[in-house]
Amino acid sequence: MTVLVDQASQLRKLVQSTTPQTAPPQIAPRGRPEPPRRRAARRANVIAVTSGKGGVGKSNIAVNLAIKLASAGKKVVLMDADLGLANADVLCNVDLPNNLSHVISRKKELREVMVTGPGGFHLIGGASGLARMADLSDTDRYRLVDALAELEEQVDVILIDTGAGISPSVLTFTRAAQQVLVVTTPEPTAITDAYAVIKVLSRSGFGELTAGGFGEPMAGSFGQVKGVPPGPRRRVSLLVNMVRTPGEARVVYDRISKVARQFLKVAVDDAGYLCDDDQVQLAVRRREPFILASPNCPASQCITQLAMRLQKGVAAAPVEAAAGFFERMSRWLRF
């Protein structure tokens, strides 16, 4: 009992000592690329925001969520990993003279491509219109891992805005995150594709049920997933976007959750919903995040609720872990 109290006290001190960051995290210049080393330092909480179908508002949600978490005093980095079709910079109305493609090609260091986004978070932009970025080789992906390995020791939350679907580049990020937020809409095609993503994630140990329901995975199951290290239950959550009523969102969540539990033995967490709000489209046209343009609109209130739900899960405080996100990603790439 004393050990548990000590750990809780330490976590509270970490949260209370967190202050907003006004400059990009300082990443030391890299010499010869080496595999990410295991360190005892704190690890950032890594949340991948993904979807099965494009056009469901995934990137817009990721940007506004980053702003909300930063306003709560978190050191937040948003990485636009929608390789080849990146658009987070457009939503934020920021210019990106350099992006991840320059890091992968070794023309720039990570600190040189990171920019401050609206609301105080930091943005690592992806490349848009480059076909080779959409289908990186294992070598290129490993180079990206090496460039990002130190970042998770210096921030509190890393949001990964992945591409849509289940391509290898998307799975590289989702399989290694602590939590995956799957975004869908009430459209039948989007629901079907969201379930397909959850099905793939279930094979990597996400949302596993215990014999009694939720909590830690059943013995002998989680640690045996190829390329995935043992650890606490890795969450998969569902957010329903563009809904007309809360009841519509509940119907979509219940449908996916029940099927996933019955056929995949997976617990899908309820991340809530984002209402169909005219202010969202107006803000997109102005290239301004809606949570800044209209902080009191219904959609902004939904983002606030989403941030609160996530903070009750993995985003509440930095984690102490033997292997961080990018080290887990590196292990997966070796298989």
C-alpha positions in Angstrom: 0.0 0.0 0.0 2.9 2.4 0.8 4.4 1.8 -2.6 1.1 2.6 -4.4 0.8 5.8 -2.3 4.4 6.8 -3.2 3.7 6.2 -6.9 0.5 8.3 -6.8 2.3 11.1 -5.1 5.1 11.1 -7.7 2.6 11.2 -10.5 0.8 14.2 -8.9 4.0 16.1 -8.6 4.8 15.4 -12.3 1.4 16.8 -13.4 1.6 19.8 -11.1 5.1 20.7 -12.4 4.0 20.7 -16.0 3.9 24.2 -17.6 3.0 25.3 -21.2 6.0 25.2 -23.5 6.6 28.3 -25.7 9.5 26.9 -27.8 9.9 23.7 -29.7 11.6 20.8 -27.7 15.3 20.9 -28.2 16.4 17.8 -30.0 20.2 17.2 -30.1 21.8 16.9 -33.5 22.1 13.3 -34.6 25.4 11.7 -35.6 25.4 8.2 -37.0 21.9 6.8 -36.9 21.5 4.2 -34.1 18.5 2.2 -32.9 16.5 4.0 -30.2 18.1 3.2 -26.8 16.3 2.1 -23.7 16.3 4.8 -21.1 14.8 5.2 -17.7 13.4 8.7 -18.4 9.7 9.5 -18.5 7.9 8.6 -21.7 5.3 10.7 -23.4 1.8 9.4 -23.9 1.3 8.6 -27.5 -2.2 8.7 -29.1 -2.7 7.8 -32.7 -5.7 9.3 -34.4 -6.8 7.2 -37.3 -9.7 6.2 -39.5 -10.7 3.5 -41.9 -12.2 6.0 -44.4 -10.9 9.3 -45.6 -12.9 12.5 -45.2 -14.3 11.8 -41.8 -12.6 14.8 -40.2 -9.7 13.0 -38.5 -7.0 15.7 -39.1 -9.3 18.5 -37.9 -10.0 16.6 -34.7 -6.3 15.9 -34.2 -5.4 19.6 -34.6 -8.1 20.9 -32.3 -7.4 18.2 -29.7 -3.7 19.2 -29.7 -4.7 22.8 -29.0 -7.1 21.8 -26.1 -4.5 19.6 -24.5 -1.8 22.3 -24.8 -4.2 24.8 -23.1 -4.4 22.4 -20.2 -0.7 22.8 -19.6 0.5 19.8 -21.5 3.6 19.8 -23.7 2.0 18.6 -26.9 3.5 17.6 -30.2 1.3 16.8 -33.2 3.0 14.8 -35.9 1.2 14.8 -39.3 1.9 11.2 -40.4 -0.7 11.2 -43.2 2.3 10.6 -45.4 1.8 11.9 -48.9 -1.6 13.6 -48.1 -0.6 15.8 -45.1 -2.8 18.8 -44.4 -2.5 19.7 -40.7 -0.5 22.8 -41.7 -3.3 24.0 -44.0 -5.8 23.6 -41.1 -3.5 25.6 -38.9 -2.6 28.2 -41.5 1.1 27.8 -41.0 3.9 27.7 -43.6 6.1 24.6 -43.5 9.4 25.3 -45.4 10.5 21.8 -44.4 8.7 18.6 -43.3 9.2 15.0 -42.5 10.5 14.2 -46.0 13.5 16.4 -45.4 14.2 14.5 -42.1 14.0 11.2 -43.9 16.3 12.3 -46.7 18.7 13.7 -44.0 18.5 17.2 -45.4 17.2 18.6 -42.1 17.2 17.7 -38.4 13.9 17.2 -36.6 14.3 20.4 -34.6 14.5 22.3 -37.9 11.1 21.1 -39.2 9.2 21.5 -36.0 7.1 24.7 -35.9 4.8 26.3 -33.2 1.1 25.8 -34.1 -1.8 27.9 -33.0 -2.7 27.5 -29.3 0.9 26.6 -28.3 1.3 23.0 -29.5 4.2 22.0 -31.8 3.6 20.6 -35.3 5.8 18.2 -37.3 4.4 18.5 -40.8 4.2 15.7 -43.3 4.6 15.9 -47.0 1.7 16.5 -49.4 1.7 15.2 -53.0 4.8 13.0 -52.7 3.9 9.4 -53.7 7.1 8.0 -52.3 6.2 9.4 -48.8 2.9 7.4 -48.9 4.7 4.1 -49.2 8.0 4.4 -47.3 10.5 1.5 -47.3 11.4 -0.2 -44.1 14.7 1.7 -44.2 13.0 5.1 -44.5 10.5 4.3 -41.7 13.4 3.2 -39.4 15.1 6.5 -40.2 12.0 8.3 -39.1 11.9 6.3 -35.9 15.6 7.2 -35.2 14.8 10.9 -35.7 11.9 10.9 -33.3 13.3 8.6 -30.6 14.4 11.4 -28.2 11.2 13.5 -28.6 9.0 11.3 -26.3 11.4 12.0 -23.4 10.8 15.8 -23.6 7.0 16.2 -24.0 3.9 15.0 -22.3 1.7 14.0 -25.2 2.4 13.0 -28.8 -0.5 13.0 -31.1 0.0 11.0 -34.4 -2.4 12.0 -37.2 -2.1 8.9 -39.3 -3.4 8.3 -42.8 -6.7 6.6 -43.4 -6.9 2.8 -43.9 -4.7 -0.1 -43.0 -1.6 0.4 -45.1 1.9 -0.5 -43.7 2.7 3.1 -43.1 -0.5 3.7 -41.1 0.0 0.4 -39.1 3.5 1.4 -38.2 2.2 4.2 -36.0 -1.1 2.7 -34.7 0.5 -0.6 -33.6 3.0 1.1 -31.4 0.8 3.7 -29.8 -0.6 3.4 -26.2 -4.0 4.4 -27.4 -5.7 4.6 -30.8 -8.6 6.9 -31.4 -10.6 5.7 -34.4 -12.7 8.3 -36.0 -15.9 7.5 -38.0 -19.1 9.1 -39.1 -22.6 7.7 -39.1 -22.3 6.7 -42.8 -22.5 2.9 -43.4 -19.2 2.9 -45.4 -17.3 4.8 -42.6 -18.7 2.4 -40.0 -17.6 -0.6 -41.9 -14.1 0.7 -42.5 -13.8 1.8 -38.8 -14.6 -1.8 -37.7 -12.0 -3.1 -40.2 -9.4 -0.9 -38.5 -10.4 -2.1 -35.0 -10.2 -5.7 -36.3 -6.6 -5.2 -37.5 -5.7 -3.5 -34.2 -7.1 -6.4 -32.2 -4.4 -8.6 -33.7 -1.8 -6.3 -32.0 -3.4 -6.6 -28.6 -5.6 -3.5 -28.5 -8.6 -3.5 -26.3 -8.2 -7.1 -25.1 -10.8 -8.3 -22.6 -10.0 -10.1 -19.3 -12.0 -13.1 -18.2 -14.2 -10.6 -16.3 -14.5 -7.9 -18.8 -12.1 -4.9 -18.9 -8.7 -4.3 -17.4 -5.4 -6.1 -18.0 -5.4 -8.7 -20.8 -5.8 -12.4 -20.0 -2.6 -14.2 -19.2 -0.8 -15.6 -22.1 -2.4 -13.4 -24.7 -1.0 -9.9 -24.9 2.7 -10.7 -24.7 2.5 -13.3 -27.4 1.5 -10.8 -30.1 4.3 -10.6 -32.6 6.4 -7.4 -32.2 4.3 -6.1 -29.3 5.9 -6.0 -25.8 4.0 -7.0 -22.6 2.4 -4.1 -20.8 -0.9 -2.7 -19.6 -4.0 -2.9 -21.7 -3.6 -0.8 -24.8 -6.8 1.1 -25.5 -8.8 1.6 -28.7 -11.5 4.3 -28.6 -14.2 5.3 -31.0 -15.2 8.9 -31.8 -18.3 9.5 -34.0 -18.0 12.7 -36.0 -20.6 14.8 -37.8 -23.6 13.6 -35.8 -26.9 15.4 -35.6 -27.8 14.2 -32.1 -26.1 12.4 -29.2 -28.5 9.5 -29.8 -27.2 9.0 -33.3 -23.7 8.7 -32.0 -24.8 6.2 -29.3 -26.3 4.0 -32.0 -23.1 3.9 -34.0 -20.9 3.3 -31.0 -23.2 0.5 -29.6 -23.2 -1.2 -33.0 -19.4 -1.3 -33.4 -18.7 -2.0 -29.7 -21.1 -4.9 -29.5 -19.8 -6.6 -32.7 -16.2 -6.0 -31.6 -16.8 -7.5 -28.2 -18.7 -10.5 -29.7 -16.5 -11.4 -32.6 -13.1 -9.9 -31.8 -13.2 -10.1 -28.0 -12.2 -6.5 -27.9 -13.4 -3.7 -25.7 -13.9 -0.4 -27.6 -13.9 2.6 -25.3 -16.4 5.4 -25.9 -14.6 8.6 -26.8 -17.8 10.5 -27.4 -18.8 12.4 -30.5 -18.4 15.6 -32.4 -21.7 17.3 -33.5 -22.4 18.5 -37.0 -21.6 22.2 -36.4 -21.6 24.9 -39.1 -18.7 26.6 -37.2 -16.4 23.7 -38.1 -16.7 24.2 -41.8 -16.5 28.0 -41.5 -13.3 27.7 -39.5 -11.8 25.3 -42.1 -12.4 27.8 -44.8 -10.7 30.5 -42.8 -7.9 28.0 -42.0 -8.3 28.6 -38.3 -8.9 25.8 -35.8 -12.6 26.0 -34.7 -11.7 25.7 -31.0 -9.9 29.0 -31.3 -12.3 30.7 -33.8 -15.5 29.7 -31.8 -14.5 28.4 -28.4 -18.1 28.2 -27.2 -19.6 26.5 -30.1 -21.0 22.9 -29.7 -18.1 21.3 -31.6 -15.6 23.0 -29.3 -17.5 21.7 -26.3 -17.2 18.2 -27.8 -13.5 18.6 -28.1 -13.3 19.6 -24.5 -15.2 16.5 -23.5 -12.9 14.4 -25.7 -9.8 15.8 -24.0 -11.3 15.1 -20.6 -12.1 11.5 -21.5 -8.6 10.9 -22.9 -7.0 12.4 -19.8 -8.9 9.9 -17.7 -7.1 7.2 -19.7 -3.5 7.4 -20.9 -3.1 11.2 -21.4 -3.3 12.2 -17.7 0.5 12.2 -17.0 3.8 11.1 -18.4 4.5 7.4 -18.1 7.5 5.5 -16.7 8.2 2.6 -19.0 11.1 0.4 -20.0 10.3 0.8 -23.7 8.8 3.9 -25.2 6.7 4.3 -28.3 9.4 4.6 -30.8 11.4 1.8 -29.4 8.3 -0.4 -29.7 7.9 0.8 -33.3 11.5 -0.1 -34.0 11.0 -3.6 -32.7 7.9 -4.0 -34.9 9.8 -2.9 -38.0 12.4 -5.6 -37.4 9.9 -8.4 -37.8 
